[in-house]
Structure formats: C-alpha cells, structure tokens
C-alpha cells in the first residue's frame, strides 16, 4: 500500500481523494494546511486519518510514501522541491511551475533525489485520446493543417487562486495550459513561433493565442476565466477533421470523438466513461513502484512551460 499525502486543501484535491478510493494499492492518509483546524476539518470531511498544521511537518512525519501537490501555482516549486529533498516522489498539479526556469529547477531536484516527478495533466490519460491518436496515426484526416481548442469558464469568485497574480493565476496558466499541451501533444513537437492577445486587469482574464509548429501546422486557442463555459478540441487535416467534444473533463459522461470526412460525413466513436484522475493515480503509482516510466517525462512539462512563457511574453509585448 502506497501512502499518499496531500499538500493543501484545494478543491481539486477532493476530486483526487475520491478517485484514489478506486485505485488498488493507494491510500490517501494525510493532508496538511497552514491552518491546523482547517486541515483537521478537511480531513474529517474527506475521510483522511491524519492532518498536519504545516506542509513541512507532513513531509518530515514519515507517514507518507509520496506527495500530491495541488497548491497554488506560485508554491509548486518550493514545496515540490522540499518533498523531493525529503525523499518523496511528487505528483504536481498542472502547470508544473510559474515558468520554465522554475520547472527546470524542479526537474534538477528530482534528478538529484533519483525520484519521480510527474505533472498532473489528467485529461491526456482518458481513453478518448487513444482513439484520437489511432485515427491520426491511421491517416484518417491526412496531413494535419490546423488545431483549434477552447477552455473557458466564468470565475464567480474574485478571491479564487486563478484571479490572483501573486499566486500565478490567469487564464493562460489555469486553463490555457491545457490548450497548449493538447497542441504539443498532437504535433509531437514544439512551436517555433507564437503570438497572443490578452485582456484583464490583475491577470489575463481572456487570452487568444496562435502557435506555429513545424510542417506547416497552425494551432489557435482561446482560454478564459471570464466568459461562458465552453470546451472544444479540433484537429483539421487535408482529408477531414477530428472533434473531441469534451476534451478536458468528460466526468461521468461518455467521451465522443467525431470524425468528419471531406464531404462532411460523420463517424462518431463513443468512449465509455472513465475517471481520468484515477487513471492518472494508477500511472503515478506504477511509476513510483518502478514498474514503468512516466508516459510523459518531466522534460515535457518543461517544454510546456517554455511555450507558455513565450505566449505570455507575446501577449505582454505585442511581439
């Protein structure tokens, strides 16, 4: 049994705790908060046996075998490195860091410790993406020409982490990172040029970006924490297109992958519901046990942050 400790009481951690109950060989046994009473209440609400009033106390406790880090983006590097130095593998929420330099520092800490560090981009382990890859590899759409993706929602709490510049929030970091990751995942390479426009006060509330990839592929995305909820990922090729209707969080619903040919005829593949968070934990558990290598090495997380850095720079400088 691998004992998993959680740093912080983020809402996403509740989802991970629920998912962990369906993973054989994994137990969420501790949670830490900077406020002991908050940690105790959260532990009681979520069926966790032990709680701590500081992150460091949890790392030093000897009560855990691995760490899940869903802290605000600005704290990812500090506490992931602390966990690795305490001899604990880490599953760190996306995006891995505030910027690529921080991500490289985290990766170096993992290498020194000889321990796994995995970025928690749960969407990509959903089996609907195996269907997408199979279609692309089978030539269903021919040569890929363009990618289009959206991840938008209206944040109704101005005090929430995504609305805070101090916590490295904003649309690009919170949800745009999915679109960037999707584009890189499909292309299998890195963008060579980017441009972006963003609007917002304290943070970028809405951003529209464009990435140019080798072999003539253009990827366009829209991300927002200030507009109506919309999800979409589309791959356009010379012979057709692939639409993933709910690309990021299918939840309890079946996944639907729509293949359209040149004439507009559709073929729909329905993928049974799957818990992406549980699948992500199963992968992480296997990596920690040395049974497999990470499906996406930490170098991928660094490359994703490099693309985000350039998009942020482009939006800020109009270059």
C-alpha positions as CSV (number, residue, x, y, z in Angstrom):
1,X,0.0,0.0,0.0
2,X,1.4,3.4,-1.0
3,X,0.5,6.2,1.4
4,X,-0.2,9.5,-0.4
5,X,-0.1,12.8,1.4
6,X,-1.8,16.0,0.1
7,X,-0.3,19.5,0.5
8,X,-3.1,21.9,0.9
9,X,-6.9,21.7,0.8
10,X,-7.6,22.8,-2.8
11,X,-10.9,21.9,-4.2
12,X,-9.3,19.7,-6.9
13,X,-7.8,17.6,-4.0
14,X,-11.3,16.5,-3.1
15,X,-11.7,15.0,-6.6
16,X,-8.3,13.3,-6.3
17,X,-9.3,11.8,-2.9
18,X,-12.5,10.4,-4.4
19,X,-10.6,8.9,-7.3
20,X,-7.9,7.4,-5.0
21,X,-10.6,5.2,-3.4
22,X,-10.9,3.3,-6.7
23,X,-7.1,2.7,-7.0
24,X,-5.9,-0.6,-5.6
25,X,-2.7,-0.2,-3.5
26,X,-3.1,3.5,-2.9
27,X,-4.3,5.3,0.3
28,X,-4.7,9.0,0.9
29,X,-3.7,9.0,4.5
30,X,-2.6,12.6,5.4
31,X,-3.3,16.2,4.5
32,X,-1.6,19.4,5.5
33,X,-2.6,23.0,5.7
34,X,-1.0,26.1,7.1
35,X,-4.1,26.2,9.4
36,X,-4.3,23.0,11.6
37,X,-8.0,23.5,12.3
38,X,-8.7,23.7,8.6
39,X,-6.6,20.6,7.9
40,X,-8.5,18.7,10.6
41,X,-11.9,19.7,9.3
42,X,-10.9,18.9,5.7
43,X,-9.5,15.5,6.8
44,X,-12.8,14.7,8.6
45,X,-14.9,15.7,5.6
46,X,-12.9,13.6,3.2
47,X,-12.2,10.5,5.3
48,X,-8.5,11.1,5.8
49,X,-6.9,9.7,9.0
50,X,-4.2,12.3,9.8
51,X,-3.7,16.0,9.4
52,X,-0.9,18.5,9.9
53,X,-0.7,22.2,10.6
54,X,2.2,22.8,8.2
55,X,3.5,21.3,4.9
56,X,6.9,20.8,6.3
57,X,5.5,18.8,9.3
58,X,3.8,16.4,6.9
59,X,7.0,15.9,4.8
60,X,9.0,15.1,7.9
61,X,6.4,12.9,9.5
62,X,7.4,9.5,8.0
63,X,3.7,8.8,7.5
64,X,3.7,9.1,3.7
65,X,5.4,7.5,0.7
66,X,4.5,10.1,-2.0
67,X,3.1,13.6,-2.3
68,X,0.3,15.1,-4.3
69,X,0.8,18.9,-4.7
70,X,-2.3,20.9,-5.6
71,X,-1.1,24.1,-4.1
72,X,-1.4,27.5,-5.9
73,X,1.0,27.7,-8.9
74,X,3.3,30.1,-7.1
75,X,4.0,27.4,-4.4
76,X,4.5,24.4,-6.7
77,X,8.3,24.7,-7.0
78,X,9.0,25.4,-3.3
79,X,7.1,22.5,-1.9
80,X,7.7,20.0,-4.7
81,X,11.4,20.5,-4.2
82,X,11.0,20.2,-0.4
83,X,9.1,16.9,-0.9
84,X,11.8,15.5,-3.2
85,X,14.5,16.5,-0.8
86,X,12.6,14.7,1.9
87,X,12.8,11.6,-0.2
88,X,9.2,11.6,-1.5
89,X,8.0,11.3,-5.2
90,X,5.7,14.0,-6.3
91,X,2.6,14.3,-8.5
92,X,2.3,18.0,-9.0
93,X,-0.7,19.8,-10.5
94,X,-0.5,21.5,-13.8
95,X,1.0,23.8,-14.8
96,X,4.2,22.4,-13.2
97,X,5.7,25.8,-12.3
98,X,5.4,29.6,-12.7
99,X,7.8,29.5,-15.6
100,X,10.3,27.2,-17.4
101,X,13.3,28.2,-15.3
102,X,11.4,27.1,-12.2
103,X,10.4,23.9,-13.9
104,X,14.0,23.1,-14.8
105,X,15.0,23.7,-11.1
106,X,12.3,21.2,-10.0
107,X,13.4,18.6,-12.6
108,X,17.0,19.0,-11.4
109,X,15.9,18.4,-7.8
110,X,14.1,15.2,-8.9
111,X,17.2,14.0,-10.8
112,X,19.4,14.7,-7.7
113,X,17.0,12.7,-5.5
114,X,16.5,9.9,-8.0
115,X,12.8,10.2,-7.6
116,X,9.8,10.6,-9.9
117,X,8.3,14.0,-10.5
118,X,5.1,13.8,-12.6
119,X,2.9,16.7,-13.9
120,X,-0.8,16.1,-13.3
121,X,-2.4,16.7,-16.7
122,X,-5.2,14.2,-16.1
123,X,-7.1,14.9,-19.4
124,X,-4.5,13.1,-21.6
125,X,-4.8,9.7,-19.8
126,X,-8.5,9.5,-20.8
127,X,-9.0,6.7,-23.3
128,X,-10.7,9.1,-25.8
129,X,-7.2,10.4,-26.6
130,X,-6.1,6.9,-27.5
131,X,-8.9,6.9,-30.1
132,X,-7.7,10.3,-31.4
133,X,-4.1,9.1,-31.7
134,X,-5.3,5.9,-33.5
135,X,-7.2,8.0,-36.0
136,X,-4.3,10.3,-36.7
137,X,-1.8,7.5,-37.0
138,X,-4.2,5.7,-39.3
139,X,-4.3,8.6,-41.7
140,X,-8.0,9.4,-41.1
141,X,-7.5,13.1,-41.7
142,X,-4.3,13.1,-43.7
143,X,-1.7,15.7,-43.1
144,X,-2.7,17.9,-40.2
145,X,-3.1,21.6,-41.1
146,X,-4.6,23.3,-38.1
147,X,-5.7,22.8,-34.5
148,X,-8.4,24.7,-32.6
149,X,-9.1,24.5,-28.9
150,X,-11.1,26.3,-26.2
151,X,-11.3,26.1,-22.5
152,X,-13.4,28.9,-20.9
153,X,-15.5,29.4,-17.9
154,X,-16.7,32.3,-15.8
155,X,-14.9,32.5,-12.5
156,X,-17.5,33.8,-10.0
157,X,-15.1,34.2,-7.1
158,X,-12.7,37.1,-7.5
159,X,-10.7,35.9,-4.5
160,X,-10.0,32.4,-6.0
161,X,-6.5,31.4,-7.0
162,X,-6.9,31.8,-10.8
163,X,-7.8,35.5,-10.2
164,X,-4.6,36.3,-8.3
165,X,-1.4,37.5,-10.0
166,X,0.5,36.9,-6.8
167,X,-0.4,33.2,-7.0
168,X,0.5,33.0,-10.7
169,X,-3.1,32.7,-11.8
170,X,-4.8,33.9,-15.0
171,X,-6.5,32.2,-17.9
172,X,-3.3,31.0,-19.7
173,X,-2.0,29.3,-16.5
174,X,-5.3,28.0,-15.3
175,X,-6.9,26.6,-18.4
176,X,-4.9,27.8,-21.4
177,X,-2.2,25.4,-20.4
178,X,-4.5,22.6,-21.5
179,X,-4.8,24.0,-25.0
180,X,-1.0,24.5,-25.2
181,X,-0.5,20.9,-24.0
182,X,-3.0,19.5,-26.4
183,X,-1.4,21.3,-29.4
184,X,2.0,20.0,-28.5
185,X,0.7,16.5,-27.8
186,X,-0.9,16.2,-31.3
187,X,2.0,17.8,-33.1
188,X,4.6,15.7,-31.2
189,X,7.0,18.7,-31.4
190,X,7.4,22.2,-30.1
191,X,6.1,25.5,-31.5
192,X,8.7,27.6,-33.4
193,X,6.7,30.9,-33.2
194,X,3.8,32.2,-31.1
195,X,1.6,35.2,-30.8
196,X,-1.1,36.1,-28.4
197,X,-3.5,38.8,-27.2
198,X,-4.9,39.0,-23.7
199,X,-7.2,41.2,-21.7
200,X,-7.7,41.6,-18.0
201,X,-6.8,43.7,-15.0
202,X,-4.8,41.9,-12.3
203,X,-4.4,38.8,-14.5
204,X,-5.1,37.8,-18.1
205,X,-8.9,37.0,-17.9
206,X,-9.1,36.1,-21.6
207,X,-6.3,35.2,-23.9
208,X,-6.3,34.1,-27.6
209,X,-3.1,32.5,-28.9
210,X,-1.6,31.2,-32.0
211,X,1.3,28.7,-32.3
212,X,3.2,27.8,-35.4
213,X,4.6,24.3,-35.5
214,X,7.0,22.6,-37.9
215,X,5.5,21.0,-41.0
216,X,3.1,23.9,-41.5
217,X,0.7,23.2,-38.6
218,X,-1.0,26.3,-37.0
219,X,-2.7,26.0,-33.6
220,X,-5.3,28.5,-32.4
221,X,-6.7,28.6,-28.9
222,X,-9.0,30.6,-26.7
223,X,-8.8,30.5,-22.9
224,X,-10.8,32.5,-20.4
225,X,-11.8,32.7,-16.7
226,X,-14.3,35.5,-17.6
227,X,-16.7,34.0,-20.2
228,X,-19.3,31.3,-20.7
229,X,-18.2,27.7,-20.2
230,X,-17.0,26.1,-23.5
231,X,-14.8,23.1,-24.2
232,X,-13.6,22.1,-27.6
233,X,-10.6,20.5,-29.3
234,X,-10.5,20.0,-33.1
235,X,-7.8,18.7,-35.4
236,X,-8.2,19.7,-39.0
237,X,-6.4,17.8,-41.8
238,X,-6.3,17.8,-45.6
239,X,-8.8,14.9,-45.7
240,X,-11.1,15.6,-42.8
241,X,-11.3,16.6,-39.1
242,X,-11.5,15.2,-35.6
243,X,-13.6,16.9,-33.0
244,X,-13.3,16.0,-29.3
245,X,-16.5,17.4,-27.8
246,X,-15.4,17.3,-24.1
247,X,-11.6,17.1,-24.3
248,X,-10.6,18.2,-20.8
249,X,-13.1,16.9,-18.2
250,X,-15.6,14.4,-19.6
251,X,-16.5,13.5,-16.0
252,X,-19.1,10.7,-15.7
253,X,-20.2,11.2,-19.3
254,X,-19.0,9.1,-22.3
255,X,-16.4,10.7,-24.5
256,X,-17.4,11.5,-28.1
257,X,-14.8,11.7,-30.9
258,X,-16.3,12.9,-34.1
259,X,-14.5,12.1,-37.4
260,X,-15.7,14.1,-40.4
261,X,-14.5,13.4,-43.9
262,X,-14.2,15.8,-46.8
263,X,-17.9,15.6,-47.7
264,X,-18.9,16.3,-44.1
265,X,-20.0,12.7,-43.4
266,X,-19.6,11.9,-39.7
267,X,-18.4,8.8,-37.9
268,X,-18.8,9.0,-34.1
269,X,-16.8,6.9,-31.7
270,X,-18.3,6.8,-28.2
271,X,-15.8,6.1,-25.4
272,X,-17.1,4.7,-22.2
273,X,-16.9,6.9,-19.1
274,X,-13.5,6.9,-17.4
275,X,-12.1,8.5,-14.3
276,X,-9.1,10.5,-15.6
277,X,-8.0,11.2,-12.1
278,X,-8.0,7.6,-11.1
279,X,-6.1,6.6,-14.3
280,X,-3.6,9.3,-13.5
281,X,-3.1,8.0,-10.0
282,X,-2.7,4.4,-11.3
283,X,0.0,5.6,-13.7
284,X,1.8,7.5,-10.9
285,X,1.6,4.5,-8.5
286,X,3.2,2.3,-11.2
287,X,6.0,4.8,-11.8
288,X,6.7,5.1,-8.0
289,X,6.9,1.3,-7.8
290,X,9.4,1.3,-10.7
291,X,7.0,-0.8,-12.8
292,X,7.0,1.7,-15.7
293,X,8.5,5.1,-16.8
294,X,6.3,8.1,-16.9
295,X,4.2,8.3,-20.0
296,X,5.2,12.0,-20.3
297,X,8.7,12.7,-18.8
298,X,9.3,15.8,-16.9
299,X,11.0,17.3,-20.0
300,X,7.5,17.5,-21.5
301,X,6.4,19.7,-18.6
302,X,9.4,22.0,-19.0
303,X,8.6,22.3,-22.7
304,X,5.0,23.2,-22.0
305,X,6.2,25.9,-19.6
306,X,8.5,27.3,-22.3
307,X,5.6,27.6,-24.7
308,X,3.5,29.3,-22.0
309,X,6.4,31.7,-21.2
310,X,6.6,32.7,-24.9
311,X,2.9,33.2,-25.2
312,X,2.8,35.3,-22.0
313,X,5.7,37.4,-23.4
314,X,3.9,37.8,-26.8
315,X,0.7,38.9,-25.1
316,X,2.6,41.5,-22.9
317,X,4.8,42.9,-25.7
318,X,2.6,42.6,-28.8
319,X,5.5,40.8,-30.5
